[in-house]
Amino acid sequence: MISPLHKEEVLKDFKLAVTSRHASLMGRKEVFMGKAKFGIFGDGKELAQIAMAKAFQLGDFRSGYYRDQTFMMAIGELNVQQYFAQLYAHTDVEADPASAGRLMNGHFATRSIDANGAWKDLTKKYNSAADISPTAAQMPKLLGLAYASKLFRENKGLKGLSQFSVNGNEVAWGTIGNASTSEGMFFESINAAGVLQVPMVISVWDDGYGISVPKEYHTTKGSISEVLMGFERNENEKGFEIIRVKGWDYEGLKQAFSHAGSVARTSHVPVLIHVEDMTQPQGHSTSGSHERYKSAERLQWEKDWDCIAKFREYIISSGLASDDTLDQIESEAKAEVKKLKEAAWNEFSGEIKIEIQEVLQLLKSTAEKSTRKVVLLQLVEDLSKTINPIRKDVIATVRKALLLLRFDSESIKSELRLWYKAQKEKNFDRYNSHLYSQTQWAVDKIEEVPVVYNEKSAMVDGREILQAFFDYTLEKDPRFFAFGEDVGKIGDVNQAFSGLQAKYGESRVSDTGIRECTIIGQGIGTALRGLRPVAEIQYLDYLLYGLQMLSDDLASLLYRTKGGQKAPLIVRTRGHRLEGVWHSGSPMGMILSSLRGMIVCVPRDMTQAAGMYKTLLEADEPAIVIECLNGYRLKEKMPANLGEYNVTLGKPEILREGKDLTIVTYGSMCRIVMEAADDLDEIGISVEVIDVQTLLPFDTFGIIGKSIKRTNRVIFADEDVPGGASAFMLQQVIENQDIFKSLDSEPQTIAAKAHRPAYSSDGDYFSKPSVDDVVEKVYQVMHESSPKKFPAL
């Protein structure tokens, strides 16, 4: 006896599967017709994703990759029109809620925050972390999403945060292609999940290839589940639940995902589902054809074992529907997809058509008044004949016209110029906005609270100020926690968390393995779920292991969702002065180039660092704080209002006033420059010293420019390589603070040598800028200005 409910479910699933398949097929055609730039699709993966959606519950999170369209449709977080809007790159966030046209198709996300930047109730919605393209890079974040559930379950202080979790019952679901399991990020995440025992389900979509390369070249034994058998749990050892299932087996898939979800949710055990025998009917993407590398036998096998074809066989053999019924369902689904595709295109192209008509009319009216009538009308003709025009065609035409009109009067070109100005503002919002927070919690909105000292303010080691601040914050904010290598039991290698694990427990201050990539992922995932993590990277050069996650995922998250998701993770690390090739570098140029979208703090001491942490914890932006490695045991005065004062980010501080020359620096170089300033003062040179405090944002108050206008000379000093952060600072001030006319001497930079520092104190002296280097550079500038007063050395 066939249950009516079962029949209804099966036929609904069939309709969804064929709807998604036709979206893939039509999507490919749209690219080849020139209506979209590139396409990558989820055909062949439909049945497994439908099964996964059945086990996915409200509050759960997905961290997957660009073939999960059927899953997103199944949970109701993607419709066909939105799917095509993303393919066309429609910049309206209502049309493409995942990315507002900023990402190629197949990149899915739900909106976790509202238009004002406030958190939504994540427990009452299906959640998808914003996808990224780099293979396997979704895995470290998946670990963090699952780890958050563990924290919500174990940390009693989080019980009141009901909008983020229901007692940690949420499962984090990850998807990955079989070839991408060759990546180190995958293996590191697997190992960390097994150690942490978090509710994480990883589904491997195994279609046998990674673009043109078969799995035998990717994976030992040609099977990732075989490789990972050593991770499988047993009666005596914790580990993974490992499940194998065929991608065409409807009932088997439902059972596999139901079991995986139940185990992960109730027992907080990670699960790996290896979904084998999947197909890829259209090949990898629109960039090529799989007929080039798949044999005729393989191509025929893919047709025979296509999951929808096998699903159809199952339905008919089970007596659930006839061929005619299924044909009718598919025909209706195809027609619906076509209708919604056309609606998406009309909505996308309609906006541009309006702009084209506006420009054509403006150009025609302007041409009648201009001496360049013939060429302007030619622009009109060229634009009107453009096939499938995009916004670039419109704006490029206007810019050419304004260049042609450069000798015409303002009255002739004013309307066109005003239109262009208005469009520049609209296009900034469409394509450039939301690199940083635009909410009330942006760092520039945090009200300044100055540091206060009193007669009881003792001189202490700098690390004691940080330790006291972290103690205060752990007590006050249950969302705040810290983790990293050696952070827990010994309180980090420099003791800023000393004794705090014993006081607050392992869920608040915890050790991790040596695994920087997943430390960052752990931080991103937990921050996405409303917590306030500090992820420690022990030394600055170790940041390289996690740089890809920081750059491709965290730094671009707010931008690529156009304000739809935020992850205010704070990365804590230390660097600058030390002797030797490692742990002593200051690769600030690398950080500045790769981490736009993050705040970059470079405090000169631990008092400033504590104030910066305070600001960041009130804000909603991701950041990296680079403490001075040689400053933990230097003496500082203990603030009387520790935990209450903050540091305004983007506001440099004048450490010493002077009249002859301005030196701009940061971090450990502040002490070097201040000592040099004392020496220079003795020979009659008055130097003004400025600590920038943050490199991103950089001097939003114009303090450096005002100083240079007083001294008329400037040197930018740091210990990065030549052309690194010193060049960045110079560029920022030259281009943004109108100082060129104020300069009486060429602006100069002081940097370290191009190589890493050699070992020993001598290695430091001859590799990094010294007091003597600063003195000589300043003296040389003054000599060129006044050779009689300052004769050559």
C-alpha positions, -999 to +999 in steps of 0.1 A: +000+000+000+015+033-011+011+061+014-005+093-001+020+114+019+049+094+006+037+097-029+032+135-025+067+138-010+083+118-039+066+137-066+074+171-050+110+160-048+110+150-085+096+183-095+123+201-075+150+179-090+139+186-126+134+223-119+169+226-107+182+206-136+165+228-161+179+259-144+214+244-149+207+236-185+192+270-193+219+288-173+246+273-195+228+285-226+225+320-212+263+322-209+268+310-244+243+336-257+264+363-241+238+372-214+261+361-186+298+360-181+304+326-167+284+297-153+289+268-129+261+245-120+248+218-097+235+193-122+240+157-112+239+165-075+202+171-071+190+140-053+216+141-025+209+177-019+172+171-016+180+144+010+203+167+029+176+194+030+152+170+047+176+166+076+185+203+078+166+221+105+159+257+115+189+272+132+213+249+113+241+264+091+255+254+058+290+260+046+293+246+011+303+252-024+290+264-057+270+233-067+244+234-040+216+251-058+191+223-053+197+223-016+192+260-013+160+257-034+148+228-012+151+248+021+133+277+005+163+301+005+167+303-033+142+306-060+147+302-097+144+339-105+170+347-078+192+320-092+192+337-126+196+372-111+229+361-097+239+346-130+233+380-147+250+399-118+219+419-108+231+444-083+197+447-065+199+429-031+163+420-034+169+403-067+200+385-055+199+384-017+231+363-015+255+388-030+237+416-048+254+406-080+289+407-066+296+370-070+294+346-099+264+322-099+263+293-075+275+313-045+248+311-018+242+330+014+213+339+037+211+373+053+220+371+090+217+407+098+191+433+089+195+466+070+207+483+101+233+457+109+215+441+138+214+403+142+183+385+131+170+355+151+192+328+136+174+300+154+142+306+134+157+306+100+177+283+077+213+297+075+239+295+049+273+310+054+284+330+024+302+308-001+337+314-015+353+299-046+387+287-034+385+250-031+381+235+004+381+270+019+346+264+032+359+237+056+377+258+083+346+281+086+324+250+089+345+238+118+338+272+135+301+270+129+300+236+145+322+247+174+298+274+182+271+248+189+295+231+214+301+264+231+264+272+233+259+238+249+288+239+273+290+276+284+262+283+308+268+320+304+255+318+268+221+304+277+204+338+274+215+344+238+183+327+225+184+344+191+217+325+182+212+290+196+188+266+212+211+249+237+237+241+210+214+218+191+223+232+157+243+212+132+268+227+107+265+210+073+293+212+048+296+202+012+327+197-009+337+181-042+357+149-040+388+165-057+388+193-032+393+168-004+430+168-015+435+202+000+453+207+033+423+228+046+401+198+043+424+175+062+432+201+089+394+207+094+388+169+096+414+165+122+403+195+143+366+183+141+376+149+154+396+164+182+369+189+192+340+165+187+316+190+172+282+186+154+295+188+119+283+168+088+305+169+058+291+156+025+315+148-002+299+150-037+320+124-056+316+126-093+350+110-100+368+141-113+383+174-104+378+193-137+397+170-161+417+150-135+402+117-123+401+108-086+430+084-089+453+114-092+436+132-063+431+107-036+450+077-022+430+045-031+407+068-051+383+071-022+383+097+005+362+075+029+388+048+025+415+072+034+397+085+064+388+051+080+414+057+107+392+087+118+362+064+123+349+062+159+345+030+178+334+019+212+367+029+228+378+059+207+361+091+197+362+101+160+340+104+130+308+086+120+315+076+083+287+068+059+288+058+023+258+061+000+252+063-038+242+096-053+213+080-073+198+061-044+168+081-032+158+060-002+194+054+008+202+091+007+173+100+028+183+074+054+220+084+053+213+121+059+187+115+085+210+093+105+239+118+101+218+147+113+205+127+142+240+115+154+255+150+150+226+168+167+222+145+197+257+132+203+278+161+190+298+138+168+312+148+134+300+128+104+314+122+070+290+112+042+308+100+011+282+103-017+296+082-045+285+076-081+275+112-088+276+126-123+283+160-139+261+161-170+274+194-183+310+191-172+328+214-148+316+248-160+310+269-191+347+273-196+351+239-214+335+206-224+340+174-205+340+155-238+376+165-241+387+144-211+360+118-205+359+086-225+328+076-244+322+048-219+323+072-190+300+096-207+275+068-214+278+057-177+269+092-166+238+092-187+227+058-174+234+066-138+222+101-138+204+106-104+173+120-120+171+092-145+175+066-117+150+086-095+125+083-124+131+045-126+125+042-089+092+062-090+079+041-119+090+008-105+075+016-071+041+024-087+042+060-075+036+076-109+035+068-146+058+081-174+031+104-186+027+119-151+065+125-147+067+139-183+039+164-174+057+174-141+089+179-160+073+199-188+056+222-163+089+226-144+108+235-176+081+261-186+083+276-151+121+278-152+119+295-186+093+320-173+113+329-142+146+331-162+130+356-185+116+376-156+151+377-141+165+389-173+138+415-179+143+429-144+181+430-148+182+444-183+152+467-176+172+489-152+200+493-178+176+500-206+162+529-186+197+543-181+204+538-218+173+558-228+182+585-204+218+588-218+206+586-254+182+615-248+209+635-230+234+630-257+210+639-284+200+671-267+236+680-259+247+673-295+223+699-308+241+726-287+276+713-291+304+718-317+310+680-315+275+671-328+287+645-353+308+624-330+282+627-302+255+613-325+279+585-335+281+576-298+243+576-297+242+552-326+269+529-312+252+526-279+218+520-293+231+491-314+250+474-286+237+438-282+229+429-246+244+461-232+257+463-197+262+492-173+298+496-184+286+504-220+264+532-207+290+548-184+319+544-208+298+562-235+291+591-211+327+594-201+338+596-238+312+622-244+324+644-215+359+641-228+347+653-262+328+681-246+358+694-226+360+727-246+323+733-245+307+756-220+293+744-187+257+752-198+260+727-227+273+697-207+259+704-172+229+680-176+252+652-187+277+659-160+250+659-133+236+626-146+271+611-145+277+624-110+245+608-097+253+575-114+288+575-098+271+575-064+247+548-074+275+526-088+296+531-057+267+516-038+263+488-064+299+478-067+321+493-040+301+497-008+303+477+024+339+469+024+337+481+060+307+484+084+282+511+076+262+505+108+261+522+142+287+497+154+313+507+128+347+515+145+344+552+137+311+554+155+325+542+189+326+571+213+361+577+227+368+571+264+403+583+274+426+564+296+428+576+332+456+572+358+456+580+395+480+579+424+475+541+427+485+535+391+515+512+396+543+505+370+538+469+358+549+447+330+529+454+298+516+419+297+499+425+331+478+452+316+465+428+289+459+401+314+439+424+336+419+436+305+411+401+294+401+391+329+377+420+331+362+412+297+358+375+304+339+384+335+317+410+319+308+394+285+299+357+282+302+360+244+339+367+247+364+338+245+399+332+233+417+302+218+450+294+201+482+275+205+493+277+242+466+301+251+449+279+276+469+262+303+499+284+303+480+316+293+498+322+260+535+323+254+537+358+268+513+353+297+485+377+288+459+350+296+478+337+326+455+320+351+424+328+332+416+292+320+416+280+356+393+309+365+368+308+336+371+272+322+383+257+289+353+269+269+364+305+275+402+302+273+414+272+254+443+255+237+443+244+201+466+222+181+492+237+157+467+245+130+465+282+121+442+278+091+414+262+112+421+285+142+410+313+118+381+292+105+371+285+141+370+322+147+351+330+116+324+304+122+318+313+158+317+351+150+291+343+123+269+329+150+270+360+173+299+352+195+330+374+201+361+353+196+397+362+199+417+338+177+454+339+185+481+333+159+512+329+180+536+348+158+531+372+129+549+350+104+525+321+112+497+343+099+507+330+064+491+296+073+458+314+078+461+342+053+440+326+027+410+323+050+415+358+063+418+373+028+393+352+007+367+348+034+368+371+064+380+403+049+355+401+020+325+388+039+307+420+045+315+432+010+305+401-009+271+399+009+266+436+007+260+439+044+241+406+047+265+388+070+292+399+095+319+381+115+336+404+139+365+381+146+396+396+164+428+380+154+455+385+180+492+381+171+526+396+178+556+406+157+581+432+149+615+434+167+632+401+175+664+385+163+664+359+136+648+350+103+615+338+118+592+355+144+609+388+136+594+399+104+569+427+099+552+418+066+528+447+069+527+454+032+514+418+026+487+423+053+477+457+039+474+443+004+455+412+013+433+421+042+413+451+030+380+448+048+397+442+081+408+467+107+446+465+112+458+477+146+495+482+153+497+493+190+530+506+204+524+492+238+500+471+258+480+500+272+471+510+236+465+474+227+440+470+255+422+501+244+420+489+209+405+455+220+379+475+239+369+494+208+368+464+186+346+445+210+321+473+209+323+474+171+311+448+146+341+447+123+368+420+119+403+430+129+439+420+134+458+433+164+496+430+161+512+434+195+549+443+200+568+411+206+594+429+227+570+449+248+554+424+272+580+429+299+585+466+294+571+487+322+538+506+318+515+524+342+484+504+350+453+524+339+427+533+366+398+527+342+410+495+326+382+478+307+364+511+302+388+533+282+392+527+245+414+539+216+398+557+187+408+537+156+421+558+126+433+586+149+471+590+151+487+602+183+514+629+184+539+614+208+563+644+206+559+679+192+585+694+169+590+720+143+617+709+118+605+675+105+576+650+111+583+613+115+554+590+111+557+554+125+539+527+145+545+497+168+579+489+181+595+516+159+579+542+181+605+536+208+633+537+182+621+569+168+615+585+202+651+577+213+664+591+180+643+623+185+662+628+218+695+625+201+685+648+173+673+674+198+708+676+213+721+687+179+694+712+173+669+693+152+633+694+165+613+663+154+576+657+157+568+620+162+534+606+153+522+571+160+496+561+134+481+534+158+461+518+130+471+512+094+435+504+084+418+528+088+446+552+082+445+587+097+409+596+091+414+628+111+441+643+089+465+647+118+496+638+098+489+663+071+484+691+096+517+682+112+536+683+078+521+716+070+537+729+102+571+712+098+573+710+059+592+678+060+583+642+066+598+607+070+577+575+071+594+549+092+587+513+099+604+479+099+586+463+069+606+458+037+613+488+014+581+497-004+559+480+022+539+498+048+561+529+046+552+533+010+515+528+018+516+555+045+533+579+020+507+572-006+478+577+018+491+611+030+503+624-004+470+616-021+445+622+006+459+650+028+470+677+003+506+680+016+525+683-016+526+721-017+537+722+020+568+701+014+602+719+015+620+685+010+613+653-007+593+629+015+614+600+027+609+565+040+629+544+064+625+506+062+642+474+070+664+456+045+647+436+018+656+403+035+645+389+068+666+398+099+698+379+105+702+363+139+718+380+170+717+416+182+741+424+154+717+408+129+689+430+142+711+461+140+722+456+104+688+443+092+662+466+109+661+503+113+681+515+143+683+547+163+714+555+143+696+550+110+668+573+120+693+600+132+713+599+100+682+599+077+668+630+095+702+647+095+706+641+058+672+657+050+682+687+072+716+689+055+700+691+021+678+719+033+705+738+053+740+726+045+757+753+064+738+747+096+740+709+091+773+701+073+777+667+057+786+639+080 
